[in-house]
Amino acid sequence: QVQLVESGGGLVQAGGSLRLSCAASGRTFSTYAMGWFRQAPGKEREFVAAIRWTYGITYYADSVKGRFAISRDNAKNTVYLQMNSLNPEDTAVYYCASRLRGLASISNANEYDYWGQGTQVTVSS
């Protein structure tokens, strides 16, 4: 089992920045990748970014490319999401997730095995 705990959400004005953190504990040695997803009210959960745990290869949704950056600290078993130039459309609950296998699409939420509880990000206009 892997436990994921997110932190860093909050309220920010449009154009501002936030950094989310996700600390992993438990059987983390088998992690293939970790990702961030978000879900806005009335919408489906969508992929935001992911990072391959061993090689640090990153992936981004088109909507956040150039504004968000995912990174990890292997020693701390922590993944980060730096979010810049935020706009109201980024308002959502952000979830951290980890996966053990790498055969399917990195952006497919169904391929992730463990999920955090989520952290709210609200961007005011």
Backbone bond lengths (Angstrom), bond angles and torsions (degrees), N, CA, C in turn:
res aa  C-N    CA-C-N  psi(-1)  N-CA   C-N-CA  omega(-1)  CA-C   N-CA-C  phi
1 Q - - - 1.462 - - 1.518 110.28 -
2 V 1.308 114.46 147.85 1.468 122.02 176.77 1.528 107.44 -126.13
3 Q 1.313 115.24 134.78 1.455 120.48 176.09 1.529 108.51 -110.10
4 L 1.324 115.26 135.85 1.457 121.82 -179.36 1.521 109.78 -123.30
5 V 1.319 116.10 130.85 1.460 120.86 -179.89 1.520 108.78 -128.24
6 E 1.348 115.36 117.04 1.462 120.71 179.58 1.523 110.60 -90.66
7 S 1.311 115.43 155.50 1.463 121.88 173.27 1.517 108.46 -155.04
8 G 1.335 115.71 165.00 1.455 120.20 173.87 1.512 115.77 106.03
9 G 1.315 117.56 -4.13 1.457 119.22 178.49 1.515 111.28 -70.67
10 G 1.335 115.70 172.08 1.451 119.35 178.69 1.507 111.42 162.79
11 L 1.316 114.65 -165.46 1.462 122.87 -179.40 1.523 108.98 -105.08
12 V 1.319 115.56 131.99 1.461 120.25 -179.22 1.522 108.59 -143.76
13 Q 1.302 116.56 151.41 1.460 120.35 177.16 1.525 110.49 -80.05
14 A 1.304 115.59 156.15 1.460 121.14 177.58 1.529 109.26 -55.74
15 G 1.329 114.52 136.60 1.454 120.56 -177.26 1.515 113.56 92.46
16 G 1.326 116.20 -10.47 1.454 120.77 -178.17 1.519 112.57 -84.29
17 S 1.332 114.46 -174.18 1.461 121.60 -176.92 1.522 110.98 -133.17
18 L 1.313 114.78 153.59 1.465 123.03 172.53 1.515 107.65 -144.59
19 R 1.324 115.90 153.39 1.456 120.36 172.58 1.528 108.74 -124.32
20 L 1.311 114.72 121.98 1.457 121.61 176.25 1.531 109.43 -94.43
21 S 1.316 114.85 145.91 1.459 121.14 175.49 1.515 109.16 -124.52
22 C 1.323 115.03 151.06 1.459 120.79 177.00 1.522 107.48 -139.92
23 A 1.315 116.13 112.21 1.451 121.55 -179.57 1.524 109.52 -96.88
24 A 1.322 116.11 127.74 1.455 121.84 -179.40 1.521 110.01 -105.30
25 S 1.316 115.33 142.35 1.465 120.59 176.20 1.518 108.64 -141.75
26 G 1.321 115.51 164.35 1.456 120.07 -178.01 1.522 110.63 98.94
27 R 1.313 116.48 -141.07 1.468 122.07 -175.06 1.527 110.62 -84.90
28 T 1.325 115.89 67.03 1.462 121.10 -174.77 1.514 113.64 -82.33
29 F 1.329 119.07 -9.92 1.456 120.97 -174.07 1.519 112.13 -68.00
30 S 1.326 117.56 -18.08 1.465 120.98 -179.16 1.528 112.97 -94.53
31 T 1.320 117.37 7.40 1.463 119.75 -175.97 1.513 111.66 -67.51
32 Y 1.320 116.45 129.78 1.457 122.23 175.24 1.520 109.99 -91.33
33 A 1.312 115.79 -44.72 1.467 120.15 -179.19 1.519 109.21 -155.35
34 M 1.315 114.70 160.39 1.463 120.78 172.26 1.515 108.16 -128.80
35 G 1.307 114.64 148.49 1.452 118.52 -175.85 1.507 112.37 -141.35
36 W 1.314 113.84 167.67 1.462 122.59 173.57 1.525 108.25 -120.06
37 F 1.300 114.47 134.14 1.454 122.50 174.49 1.524 107.80 -125.94
38 R 1.311 116.07 164.07 1.458 119.21 176.80 1.519 109.71 -143.46
39 Q 1.325 113.89 154.54 1.454 119.92 179.25 1.515 108.96 -139.93
40 A 1.317 115.47 118.26 1.453 121.82 176.56 1.528 109.08 -92.18
41 P 1.322 118.30 158.38 1.465 120.80 -179.53 1.524 111.47 -56.73
42 G 1.327 115.25 129.87 1.454 120.60 178.05 1.513 115.00 77.13
43 K 1.331 117.18 5.20 1.459 120.41 -179.05 1.521 110.40 -121.45
44 E 1.326 115.15 162.00 1.450 119.95 177.74 1.531 110.09 -78.10
45 R 1.331 114.28 157.87 1.447 119.11 176.03 1.526 109.28 -65.65
46 E 1.333 116.84 135.45 1.451 120.09 -177.54 1.527 111.59 -128.03
47 F 1.301 114.46 149.96 1.453 122.13 178.75 1.525 110.14 -69.52
48 V 1.340 115.61 140.47 1.457 121.11 177.16 1.529 110.24 -115.86
49 A 1.320 116.38 -56.22 1.460 120.50 -176.98 1.516 109.37 -162.25
50 A 1.330 116.01 158.73 1.458 120.91 176.97 1.519 109.47 -149.98
51 I 1.327 115.20 160.53 1.463 120.74 179.52 1.513 109.39 -142.59
52 R 1.314 115.58 132.46 1.455 120.56 174.81 1.527 108.29 -72.06
53 W 1.327 115.97 127.49 1.454 119.14 -168.97 1.525 113.10 -66.80
54 T 1.320 117.54 -39.47 1.463 120.10 -176.11 1.522 112.48 -79.53
55 Y 1.329 117.06 -45.38 1.461 120.53 -172.16 1.519 114.18 -100.88
56 G 1.312 117.41 -9.41 1.457 119.83 177.67 1.511 115.31 72.90
57 I 1.328 118.25 15.44 1.462 121.34 177.03 1.517 108.82 -68.76
58 T 1.328 115.53 134.70 1.461 119.99 -175.31 1.522 112.31 -113.64
59 Y 1.315 114.45 154.14 1.460 122.60 -179.54 1.525 107.51 -137.78
60 Y 1.331 115.90 144.56 1.461 119.83 -178.33 1.519 111.10 -138.87
61 A 1.326 114.66 148.00 1.456 119.66 167.78 1.523 108.29 -70.93
62 D 1.318 116.34 148.63 1.462 120.38 -179.27 1.527 111.77 -58.03
63 S 1.325 116.32 -33.23 1.461 120.24 -175.44 1.525 113.55 -68.22
64 V 1.329 117.32 -17.70 1.470 119.75 -177.63 1.520 112.61 -118.57
65 K 1.312 116.57 -5.08 1.456 120.07 -177.30 1.531 110.17 -59.64
66 G 1.330 116.09 132.24 1.455 120.60 -178.40 1.510 113.88 88.70
67 R 1.327 117.54 -14.54 1.472 120.95 179.77 1.531 111.87 -113.63
68 F 1.306 117.11 -34.95 1.464 122.23 -178.02 1.527 109.35 -107.81
69 A 1.320 115.53 151.75 1.455 120.91 176.44 1.520 109.29 -139.30
70 I 1.327 116.06 127.62 1.460 121.20 177.19 1.518 108.33 -102.03
71 S 1.324 115.79 141.57 1.458 120.87 178.48 1.521 108.53 -148.87
72 R 1.334 115.36 167.01 1.461 117.63 178.43 1.503 110.53 -141.55
73 D 1.318 114.12 154.88 1.461 122.98 173.59 1.515 106.48 -119.44
74 N 1.328 115.73 101.84 1.464 119.74 -174.94 1.528 111.57 -61.75
75 A 1.319 116.43 -37.56 1.467 119.64 -177.74 1.518 111.85 -64.49
76 K 1.329 116.31 -32.30 1.469 120.64 -179.23 1.520 112.35 -98.27
77 N 1.335 117.23 -0.51 1.470 120.55 -176.65 1.528 111.07 51.35
78 T 1.309 115.09 45.57 1.459 120.81 -175.55 1.523 109.86 -129.55
79 V 1.314 115.33 138.95 1.456 121.83 174.53 1.521 108.23 -116.99
80 Y 1.319 115.41 145.21 1.454 121.64 -176.35 1.523 109.92 -122.23
81 L 1.322 114.87 154.43 1.453 120.93 171.82 1.522 107.40 -132.57
82 Q 1.321 115.72 105.34 1.455 121.11 175.81 1.522 107.99 -86.35
83 M 1.321 115.84 122.19 1.456 120.81 -176.25 1.525 109.10 -117.29
84 N 1.311 115.91 117.78 1.467 122.13 -179.50 1.522 109.57 -117.55
85 S 1.311 115.18 164.13 1.468 121.50 178.40 1.518 111.08 49.48
86 L 1.296 115.92 47.08 1.466 120.69 -178.06 1.517 111.16 -67.10
87 N 1.316 115.15 146.17 1.460 121.07 175.97 1.528 108.57 -132.57
88 P 1.320 117.79 164.65 1.477 120.27 -175.81 1.521 113.69 -55.75
89 E 1.328 117.96 -26.76 1.469 120.47 179.26 1.526 111.94 -69.15
90 D 1.313 117.83 -12.63 1.461 121.41 177.32 1.534 112.09 -84.66
91 T 1.320 116.76 -5.47 1.462 120.65 179.55 1.517 110.29 -63.32
92 A 1.327 116.15 124.82 1.466 121.34 -177.27 1.529 108.46 -177.91
93 V 1.309 113.85 171.12 1.467 119.77 166.06 1.523 106.40 -88.22
94 Y 1.307 115.96 127.51 1.455 121.47 -178.29 1.526 109.07 -102.59
95 Y 1.335 114.84 130.61 1.452 121.93 -177.92 1.526 110.64 -116.69
96 C 1.295 114.85 138.10 1.461 122.04 171.83 1.527 107.79 -94.49
97 A 1.326 117.14 144.80 1.454 120.81 -179.91 1.517 109.73 -146.57
98 S 1.313 115.98 154.10 1.462 120.37 176.45 1.523 109.57 -131.18
99 R 1.311 115.76 154.35 1.445 120.85 -179.19 1.513 110.39 -136.02
100 L 1.321 115.61 152.19 1.451 122.44 -177.23 1.520 112.43 -99.33
101 R 1.323 116.77 -21.64 1.470 120.90 -173.06 1.522 109.98 -118.28
102 G 1.321 114.88 152.76 1.459 118.39 -176.38 1.502 115.42 -122.23
103 L 1.340 117.71 18.56 1.457 119.28 -173.04 1.525 113.31 -81.40
104 A 1.319 117.64 -28.59 1.456 120.51 -174.67 1.519 110.41 -103.40
105 S 1.334 114.68 177.38 1.457 121.63 -176.83 1.514 112.66 -53.49
106 I 1.316 115.93 135.34 1.466 121.21 -178.94 1.509 111.24 -66.83
107 S 1.320 117.86 -21.90 1.458 120.77 -177.01 1.527 113.80 -95.71
108 N 1.318 117.07 3.17 1.459 121.13 -177.86 1.522 109.94 -85.16
109 A 1.310 116.83 111.76 1.465 121.05 -177.18 1.525 111.76 -61.27
110 N 1.316 117.15 -30.13 1.472 120.42 -178.22 1.521 112.46 -66.77
111 E 1.340 117.14 -16.69 1.461 120.70 -178.95 1.526 112.51 -88.50
112 Y 1.311 117.56 -2.33 1.464 121.07 -179.91 1.519 109.35 -93.00
113 D 1.324 115.00 138.77 1.452 120.75 -170.85 1.525 113.89 -96.04
114 Y 1.300 116.30 -30.99 1.464 120.43 -176.10 1.532 109.60 -131.41
115 W 1.330 114.28 145.86 1.459 120.79 -176.08 1.527 110.38 -134.58
116 G 1.330 114.48 146.55 1.445 119.75 171.59 1.518 110.80 -83.42
117 Q 1.313 115.62 -179.29 1.453 120.95 -176.34 1.521 112.55 -83.69
118 G 1.316 117.58 -14.69 1.452 121.72 178.76 1.514 112.65 96.29
119 T 1.325 115.13 151.18 1.458 121.23 176.64 1.525 108.05 -137.85
120 Q 1.322 115.64 135.57 1.458 120.67 -174.62 1.522 110.64 -81.11
121 V 1.319 115.12 132.92 1.468 122.45 171.89 1.516 107.42 -120.90
122 T 1.319 116.18 122.58 1.457 121.39 179.73 1.521 108.89 -123.87
123 V 1.322 115.16 124.97 1.463 121.22 -179.73 1.519 108.11 -113.23
124 S 1.308 116.24 119.28 1.462 121.04 -179.07 1.529 110.03 -93.84
125 S 1.327 114.26 148.18 1.476 119.24 -177.75 1.523 111.26 -90.02
